Amino acid sequence: MKNRRRLALALSLSVGALLTVASAGRGRNTLPTRSSDLKSSQRKIADINDDIEAYYI
């Protein structure tokens, strides 16, 4: 179970890093400017983690 969580965390971090690099390459602002943007991005990461964990269960 711990390995699944670690894998999910590693995958979500790598996906986040790829998205950051891709959006920076297009010249977009990569940092959330408002707390609502930050909460939204945190929810998206949580959803990705849930999807990955559900896939491996």
C-alpha positions as CSV (number, residue, x, y, z in Angstrom):
1,M,0.0,0.0,0.0
2,K,2.8,2.4,0.8
3,N,4.5,1.6,-2.5
4,R,1.3,2.5,-4.3
5,R,1.1,5.9,-2.5
6,R,4.7,6.6,-3.3
7,L,4.2,5.7,-6.9
8,A,1.1,7.9,-7.1
9,L,3.0,10.8,-5.5
10,A,6.0,10.4,-7.8
11,L,3.7,10.2,-10.9
12,S,1.7,13.3,-9.8
13,L,4.9,15.2,-9.2
14,S,6.4,14.3,-12.5
15,V,3.1,15.2,-14.3
16,G,3.1,18.5,-12.5
17,A,6.7,19.2,-13.5
18,L,6.0,18.3,-17.1
19,L,3.0,20.7,-17.1
20,T,5.1,23.4,-15.6
21,V,7.8,23.1,-18.2
22,A,5.3,22.9,-21.0
23,S,3.4,26.0,-19.9
24,A,6.6,27.9,-19.3
25,G,7.6,27.0,-22.8
26,R,4.5,28.7,-24.1
27,G,5.2,31.8,-22.1
28,R,2.3,31.3,-19.6
29,N,2.5,32.2,-16.0
30,T,3.1,29.0,-14.2
31,L,2.6,30.1,-10.6
32,P,-1.0,30.5,-9.2
33,T,-1.6,34.2,-8.5
34,R,-4.7,33.8,-6.3
35,S,-5.5,31.5,-3.4
36,S,-8.4,30.1,-5.5
37,D,-6.1,29.2,-8.3
38,L,-3.8,27.4,-5.7
39,K,-6.8,25.5,-4.2
40,S,-7.9,24.5,-7.7
41,S,-4.5,23.2,-8.7
42,Q,-4.3,21.3,-5.4
43,R,-7.7,19.7,-6.0
44,K,-6.6,18.7,-9.5
45,I,-3.4,17.0,-8.0
46,A,-5.6,15.2,-5.4
47,D,-7.9,14.0,-8.2
48,I,-4.9,12.7,-10.2
49,N,-3.7,10.9,-7.1
50,D,-7.1,9.3,-6.5
51,D,-7.3,8.2,-10.1
52,I,-3.9,6.6,-10.0
53,E,-4.6,4.9,-6.7
54,A,-8.0,3.6,-7.9
55,Y,-6.3,2.2,-11.0
56,Y,-3.8,0.2,-9.0
57,I,-6.3,-1.2,-6.4
